[in-house]
């Protein structure tokens, strides 16, 4: 009986810690969830983005594709729950060319707000604002977050608009990024997802391209930790964009 009581107590503690991680756990790599960080709590996240391109330009003699030379981007975020519905984050962004040195690329400030607790309204609604300074470029990103949880199924949609201003060129560029994620929680510690991301770029008042990405994701959680890994394939052949985009997110709630 004593062993059973101790086991139940440990299980309850582990469930409580797992609940903390799920409060702001991201089972989608490219689509933000509705839930915010609990008030007076702190989280650290590390994003690792990897772009792969295996397409060759037939107009050149050089073979451009090389799977062994990916482009990397690292982001380290420090996030704080101002209230149960409002959180704030600071990113430090680093980039790395294939096998080149790691370089500091800029900072991001962002805030996310949800209007109610989950399930109060037919669709859970949240907003997101982010400002980026990268030396020669300033970006402003606005995001509408729509979400619905149906039992073990989690659905999230982001409508995102980014305005980028290049200080040297003195011109604006726009990137419209709709994304949709559908995930299934097999257990509190394991979720699988399928995610779509679109990218519409507008520069000099002209549409430069629209690209689509689709792929699966895996998310695991244990106590205050979670890890989400996703890979998406471009549904097209735009050689200037990554053929495959991969993102890893590791988070820990304090």
C-alpha positions, 0 to 999 in steps of 0.5 A, a space after each residue: 500500500 505504501 509503495 502504491 501511495 508513493 507511485 500515485 503521488 509521483 504520477 500526480 506530480 508528473 502529471 502536474 508538471 506535464 500540465 505546465 508544459 502543455 499550457 504553452 506547448 507547441 505541437 505545431 512547428 510553424 503555427 502558433 497555438 491559442 494558449 498563452 503562458 500562465 501568469 508569473 511563469 517563465 519559459 525558455 525556447 530554442 528554435 532551430 530552422 533548417 533549409 534544404 534545397 536539392 534542385 539544380 538550375 538546368 541553365 547553368 553548368 554548375 550543380 547547385 544542390 547539395 544536401 550536405 550544406 544546409 542553411 541554419 537559423 537559431 532563435 533563443 526566446 525568453 518568455 514571461 507570462 504577464 497574466 494568464 492571457 497575456 505573455 511577452 517574449 524576447 528573441 535573440 536570432 543567430 544565423 549560420 551559412 553552410 559550415 560557416 561561423 555562427 553570427 548574431 542576426 537581430 532581436 525580436 520583441 513579441 506579445 500574445 493575447 487570448 480573449 477567453 479561456 478555451 471553449 468559452 466561444 465556438 472558436 478560440 481567438 488570440 492575437 500576436 504582435 512582433 517587432 524585429 530589428 536586424 540591423 539593416 531591416 525592420 519587420 512588423 508582424 501581426 498574427 490572428 490566431 484561431 483555434 479549436 480543441 475537439 477531444 484529442 484533436 487540436 486545430 489551429 489557424 494563423 493569418 499572418 502579415 509581415 511588413 519588412 522595411 529595408 533601411 538601405 533600399 528604403 522600400 517595403 516588402 510584404 509577406 502574407 503567411 497563412 498556416 493551418 495545423 491539425 494535430 492528435 494527442 495520443 497521450 499527454 506526452 505524445 502528439 502527431 500533426 499535419 501542417 500547411 504553410 503558405 508564403 505570399 511575397 509582395 515587393 515593389 507593389 508586385 506579387 513575387 511568388 506564392 509558395 506552399 509547404 506541407 508536412 508532418 510533425 511530432 511533439 513529445 513532452 515530459 514534465 516541464 519540457 517539450 520538443 516539437 520537430 516538423 518537416 515540410 516539403 514545398 509543393 512546387 519547384 521554386 529554386 530560390 526557396 527551400 525545397 524542404 523546411 525543417 524546424 525544431 522547438 525545444 521548450 522548458 517552463 520554469 
